[in-house]
Amino acid sequence: MGGQRRVAVVGTGLIGGSVLLRLRDAGLDVAGWDPDPATRRYAAERGVAAPDTLEEAVAGRDVVFLCGPLPTLATTLTRVAGATDDRCVLTDVGSIKAEVATVATAQGLGHRFVPGHPMAGADRAGLAAASPDLLDGAAWVLCPGPTGMTAFRRLTALLIDVFHARVVPMSAPEHDTAAALASHVPHLLAGALAGAVQRAALRDAVLALAAGSFTDGTRVAGGPPERTTNMLLGNRDRVLAELGAVRNFLDELCAALAAGDAGALTARLDEARAARAALRSRSYTTHRREFPAAAEHAGELAYLRELGAAGGHLTGCHVAAGAVSYTAHLPGLG
């Protein structure tokens, strides 16, 4: 993208608003649009251009982020595509990727739409809760397709440059499977724990005793229920499958507890502890890979998807002298 990059954000809630504010702080030419007039006025008060129409906000932009509710994404994608140049890169921030990827392909937008999902959030909603630092350094999934490698490269470079993102390239179905266990099922577990307390005879006493284990375990239950419902229903089959795996593990814990089997209970808890320890102390090896930039390269796409599926990420993407080079990181053993 030569010169100053021109970007638009459609839908300025918590995530979209945080994208908008970060782009503004980075000095990019950015406009935001939201269907709510009060939200547009609030964005203007925070120093961001907020036109009255979506078409005016996205016209002439190099990149457009689609950040509205999941059920609106397909319609918004069609509308934005019709109001932008064919060279404009489109992406979204929704927590489910396979459905919107299929819609984009069916509409002939695979060459410029790159499904995305920044792995960050909060138990609040709306532009007033947004922060330019919310997504700083976040793992940001992008789902490159076979005809969209040029768009993927441009978007990857932008996310790394502006958000210091750890870009995780994955296929859309693999993202939805991984996100079911990493993000979606935890919302059900948090809701179940918080809901049980809400129904408990000693609710107020429980809340008075609640410390880190309860507050950490129920944090996402504080989010808007409608947003969580859209996410769970949109990925229903995968969420149910992974929830079954969680139930199986919980059944093993319950059986050991009921039997008074300290050895089995300790072994299962130690297994769980290993995953937590791996999360907190992951180490990575760094490498660089280079591919020809002129053509849609099947080997490049395969490499990127394998990197993401293995838990890796990108922190560099540069196109020069007819080649694209990636700086990549893979988790070590442990």
C-alpha positions as CSV (number, residue, x, y, z in Angstrom):
1,M,0.0,0.0,0.0
2,G,1.8,3.1,-1.2
3,G,1.4,6.3,0.9
4,Q,-0.8,6.6,3.9
5,R,-3.0,3.6,4.4
6,R,-6.7,4.4,4.5
7,V,-8.7,2.1,6.7
8,A,-12.4,1.9,7.8
9,V,-14.0,0.0,10.6
10,V,-17.7,-1.0,10.3
11,G,-19.3,-1.7,13.7
12,T,-17.6,0.1,16.6
13,G,-18.4,-2.0,19.6
14,L,-15.8,-3.3,22.0
15,I,-13.6,-5.0,19.4
16,G,-14.3,-2.7,16.5
17,G,-14.0,0.4,18.7
18,S,-10.6,-0.9,19.9
19,V,-9.4,-1.5,16.4
20,L,-10.6,2.0,15.4
21,L,-8.9,3.8,18.3
22,R,-5.6,1.9,17.7
23,L,-5.6,2.8,14.0
24,R,-6.3,6.4,15.0
25,D,-3.4,6.4,17.5
26,A,-1.1,4.9,14.9
27,G,-1.7,7.9,12.6
28,L,-3.6,6.1,9.9
29,D,-6.4,7.8,7.9
30,V,-9.3,6.0,9.5
31,A,-13.1,6.2,9.5
32,G,-15.6,4.4,11.6
33,W,-19.3,3.6,11.0
34,D,-21.9,2.1,13.3
35,P,-25.6,1.8,12.7
36,D,-26.3,3.6,16.0
37,P,-26.2,7.4,15.5
38,A,-25.3,8.0,19.2
39,T,-22.2,5.7,18.7
40,R,-21.2,7.6,15.6
41,R,-21.4,10.9,17.5
42,Y,-19.3,9.4,20.3
43,A,-16.7,8.3,17.8
44,A,-16.6,11.8,16.4
45,E,-16.1,13.2,19.9
46,R,-13.1,10.9,20.2
47,G,-11.5,12.4,17.1
48,V,-12.5,9.8,14.5
49,A,-14.3,10.5,11.3
50,A,-17.7,8.9,11.5
51,P,-19.8,9.5,8.4
52,D,-23.6,9.0,8.5
53,T,-23.6,6.2,5.8
54,L,-21.6,3.0,5.6
55,E,-20.9,3.7,1.9
56,E,-19.3,7.0,2.7
57,A,-17.1,5.5,5.5
58,V,-15.7,2.7,3.3
59,A,-15.3,4.6,0.0
60,G,-11.7,4.7,-1.3
61,R,-10.3,2.7,1.6
62,D,-7.4,0.2,1.4
63,V,-8.6,-2.0,4.2
64,V,-12.0,-2.4,5.8
65,F,-12.6,-4.3,9.1
66,L,-16.1,-5.8,9.6
67,C,-16.8,-5.8,13.3
68,G,-20.6,-6.0,13.7
69,P,-22.5,-8.9,15.3
70,L,-22.0,-12.3,13.9
71,P,-25.5,-12.6,12.4
72,T,-25.0,-9.4,10.3
73,L,-21.6,-10.3,8.8
74,A,-22.8,-11.9,5.6
75,T,-25.1,-9.0,4.7
76,T,-22.5,-6.4,5.7
77,L,-19.8,-8.1,3.7
78,T,-22.0,-7.9,0.6
79,R,-22.8,-4.3,1.2
80,V,-19.2,-3.3,1.8
81,A,-17.9,-5.2,-1.1
82,G,-20.2,-3.3,-3.4
83,A,-19.1,0.0,-2.1
84,T,-15.3,-0.6,-2.3
85,D,-12.7,-0.9,-5.0
86,D,-11.7,-4.5,-6.0
87,R,-8.2,-3.8,-4.5
88,C,-9.6,-3.1,-1.1
89,V,-8.8,-5.8,1.4
90,L,-11.7,-6.9,3.6
91,T,-11.5,-8.7,6.9
92,D,-13.7,-9.4,9.9
93,V,-13.1,-10.0,13.6
94,G,-15.9,-12.6,14.3
95,S,-15.2,-15.6,16.5
96,I,-16.4,-18.1,13.9
97,K,-14.7,-18.3,10.5
98,A,-16.0,-21.2,8.3
99,E,-19.4,-19.8,7.6
100,V,-18.3,-16.3,6.6
101,A,-15.4,-17.8,4.5
102,T,-17.9,-19.9,2.6
103,V,-20.1,-16.8,2.0
104,A,-17.2,-14.8,0.7
105,T,-16.1,-17.5,-1.7
106,A,-19.7,-17.9,-3.0
107,Q,-19.8,-14.1,-3.7
108,G,-16.4,-14.2,-5.6
109,L,-14.6,-12.3,-2.8
110,G,-12.0,-14.9,-1.9
111,H,-9.2,-12.8,-3.5
112,R,-9.7,-9.9,-1.2
113,F,-11.6,-11.1,1.9
114,V,-9.4,-12.6,4.7
115,P,-11.4,-14.0,7.6
116,G,-9.9,-12.9,10.9
117,H,-10.3,-13.3,14.7
118,P,-8.3,-11.3,17.3
119,M,-8.1,-13.5,20.4
120,A,-8.9,-10.8,23.0
121,G,-11.9,-9.3,24.6
122,A,-13.5,-8.1,27.9
123,D,-16.6,-8.6,29.9
124,R,-17.9,-5.2,28.7
125,A,-19.4,-4.0,25.5
126,G,-19.7,-0.9,23.3
127,L,-17.4,1.9,22.1
128,A,-17.2,3.4,25.6
129,A,-15.5,0.2,26.8
130,A,-13.1,0.1,23.9
131,S,-9.4,0.8,24.3
132,P,-6.6,1.3,21.8
133,D,-4.5,-1.2,23.9
134,L,-7.0,-4.0,24.1
135,L,-5.6,-5.9,21.1
136,D,-1.9,-5.0,21.6
137,G,0.2,-8.1,21.0
138,A,-2.8,-10.3,20.7
139,A,-2.8,-13.6,18.8
140,W,-4.8,-12.7,15.7
141,V,-6.0,-15.5,13.5
142,L,-6.2,-15.0,9.8
143,C,-7.5,-17.6,7.4
144,P,-5.8,-17.2,4.0
145,G,-7.5,-18.8,1.0
146,P,-6.0,-20.1,-2.2
147,T,-6.8,-17.0,-4.2
148,G,-6.2,-14.5,-1.5
149,M,-2.5,-14.6,-0.7
150,T,-1.8,-11.0,-1.8
151,A,-4.6,-9.8,0.5
152,F,-3.3,-12.0,3.4
153,R,0.2,-10.5,3.0
154,R,-1.0,-6.9,3.1
155,L,-3.3,-7.5,6.1
156,T,-0.6,-9.4,8.0
157,A,1.9,-6.6,7.5
158,L,-0.7,-4.1,8.8
159,L,-1.7,-6.1,11.9
160,I,2.0,-6.7,12.9
161,D,2.9,-3.0,12.2
162,V,-0.1,-1.4,14.0
163,F,-1.2,-4.0,16.6
164,H,2.1,-5.8,17.2
165,A,-0.1,-8.9,16.5
166,R,1.1,-12.5,16.6
167,V,-0.6,-13.5,13.4
168,V,-1.8,-17.1,13.4
169,P,-2.6,-18.4,9.9
170,M,-5.1,-21.3,9.9
171,S,-7.8,-22.8,7.7
172,A,-11.3,-21.6,8.7
173,P,-12.5,-25.1,9.8
174,E,-9.4,-25.6,11.9
175,H,-9.9,-22.2,13.6
176,D,-13.5,-23.1,14.5
177,T,-12.4,-26.4,16.0
178,A,-9.6,-24.9,18.0
179,A,-11.7,-21.9,19.1
180,A,-14.4,-24.1,20.3
181,L,-12.2,-25.4,23.1
182,A,-10.0,-22.4,23.6
183,S,-12.8,-19.8,23.7
184,H,-16.4,-21.0,23.2
185,V,-16.6,-23.8,25.7
186,P,-15.1,-21.6,28.5
187,H,-18.1,-19.4,28.1
188,L,-20.4,-22.3,28.8
189,L,-18.3,-23.4,31.8
190,A,-18.2,-19.9,33.2
191,G,-21.9,-19.5,32.7
192,A,-22.6,-22.9,34.4
193,L,-20.5,-22.0,37.5
194,A,-21.9,-18.5,37.8
195,G,-25.4,-19.8,37.1
196,A,-25.2,-22.4,39.8
197,V,-24.1,-19.8,42.3
198,Q,-27.0,-17.5,41.3
199,R,-29.4,-20.4,42.1
200,A,-27.6,-21.4,45.4
201,A,-29.4,-21.1,48.7
202,L,-26.3,-19.5,50.1
203,R,-25.6,-17.3,47.1
204,D,-24.6,-14.2,49.1
205,A,-22.3,-16.2,51.3
206,V,-20.7,-17.8,48.3
207,L,-20.1,-14.4,46.7
208,A,-18.7,-13.1,50.0
209,L,-16.1,-15.9,50.0
210,A,-15.4,-15.7,46.2
211,A,-11.7,-15.1,45.5
212,G,-9.5,-15.6,42.5
213,S,-10.5,-19.0,41.5
214,F,-14.2,-18.0,41.2
215,T,-13.6,-14.6,39.6
216,D,-11.1,-15.9,37.1
217,G,-13.3,-18.9,36.3
218,T,-16.4,-16.8,35.7
219,R,-15.0,-13.6,34.1
220,V,-16.5,-14.2,30.7
221,A,-19.9,-14.8,32.2
222,G,-20.1,-11.1,32.7
223,G,-20.3,-10.4,28.9
224,P,-23.5,-9.6,27.0
225,P,-25.6,-12.8,26.8
226,E,-26.7,-12.1,23.2
227,R,-23.1,-11.9,22.0
228,T,-22.2,-15.2,23.6
229,T,-25.4,-16.9,22.3
230,N,-24.5,-15.8,18.7
231,M,-21.0,-17.2,19.1
232,L,-22.2,-20.6,20.6
233,L,-25.0,-21.1,18.1
234,G,-22.8,-20.2,15.2
235,N,-20.3,-22.9,16.1
236,R,-22.8,-25.3,17.7
237,D,-21.6,-28.6,16.3
238,R,-17.9,-28.0,17.2
239,V,-18.8,-26.6,20.6
240,L,-20.9,-29.6,21.5
241,A,-18.2,-32.0,20.3
242,E,-15.5,-30.3,22.5
243,L,-18.0,-30.0,25.4
244,G,-18.3,-33.7,25.2
245,A,-14.5,-34.1,25.7
246,V,-14.7,-31.7,28.8
247,R,-17.6,-33.8,30.2
248,N,-15.6,-37.0,29.8
249,F,-12.7,-35.5,31.8
250,L,-15.0,-34.1,34.4
251,D,-16.6,-37.6,34.7
252,E,-13.2,-39.0,35.4
253,L,-12.6,-36.5,38.1
254,C,-16.0,-37.2,39.6
255,A,-15.5,-40.9,39.5
256,A,-12.1,-40.6,41.3
257,L,-13.6,-38.3,43.9
258,A,-16.6,-40.6,44.5
259,A,-14.3,-43.6,44.9
260,G,-12.0,-41.7,47.3
261,D,-9.2,-42.6,44.9
262,A,-6.5,-40.0,45.7
263,G,-4.1,-41.4,43.2
264,A,-6.5,-41.2,40.3
265,L,-7.7,-37.7,41.3
266,T,-4.2,-36.4,41.6
267,A,-3.2,-37.9,38.3
268,R,-6.1,-36.2,36.5
269,L,-5.4,-32.9,38.2
270,D,-1.7,-33.2,37.3
271,E,-2.7,-33.8,33.7
272,A,-4.7,-30.6,33.8
273,R,-1.9,-28.7,35.5
274,A,0.4,-29.7,32.6
275,A,-1.7,-27.8,30.1
276,R,-1.8,-24.8,32.3
277,A,1.9,-24.9,32.8
278,A,2.5,-25.2,29.1
279,L,0.3,-22.1,28.5
280,R,2.3,-20.0,31.0
281,S,5.8,-21.1,29.9
282,R,5.7,-21.7,26.2
283,S,9.0,-21.2,24.4
284,Y,9.4,-20.7,20.7
285,T,12.0,-21.2,18.0
286,T,12.3,-18.6,15.3
287,H,12.8,-19.2,11.6
288,R,12.4,-17.4,8.3
289,R,10.7,-18.7,5.1
290,E,10.6,-17.1,1.7
291,F,8.3,-17.8,-1.3
292,P,7.9,-16.2,-4.7
293,A,5.4,-13.3,-4.5
294,A,4.3,-13.2,-8.1
295,A,1.8,-16.1,-8.1
296,E,-0.7,-17.7,-5.7
297,H,1.7,-20.3,-4.3
298,A,0.2,-23.6,-3.0
299,G,3.3,-24.3,-1.0
300,E,3.1,-20.9,0.7
301,L,-0.5,-21.6,1.7
302,A,0.2,-25.1,3.0
303,Y,3.2,-23.8,5.0
304,L,1.1,-21.1,6.6
305,R,-1.8,-23.4,7.6
306,E,0.6,-26.0,9.0
307,L,2.3,-23.3,11.0
308,G,-0.9,-22.2,12.7
309,A,-2.1,-25.7,13.3
310,A,1.1,-26.5,15.1
311,G,0.6,-23.5,17.4
312,G,2.9,-21.2,15.6
313,H,2.6,-17.5,14.6
314,L,4.1,-14.8,12.4
315,T,5.7,-11.6,13.5
316,G,7.0,-10.5,10.2
317,C,5.8,-10.4,6.6
318,H,7.7,-8.5,3.9
319,V,7.4,-8.4,0.1
320,A,10.4,-7.2,-1.8
321,A,12.3,-8.1,-4.9
322,G,9.7,-10.5,-6.1
323,A,9.6,-12.5,-2.9
324,V,7.6,-12.7,0.3
325,S,9.5,-13.5,3.5
326,Y,8.0,-14.5,6.8
327,T,9.4,-14.4,10.3
328,A,7.7,-17.3,12.1
329,H,7.8,-18.9,15.5
330,L,7.0,-22.5,16.5
331,P,6.4,-23.7,20.0
332,G,9.2,-25.9,21.5
333,L,8.7,-29.3,23.1
334,G,7.1,-29.4,26.5
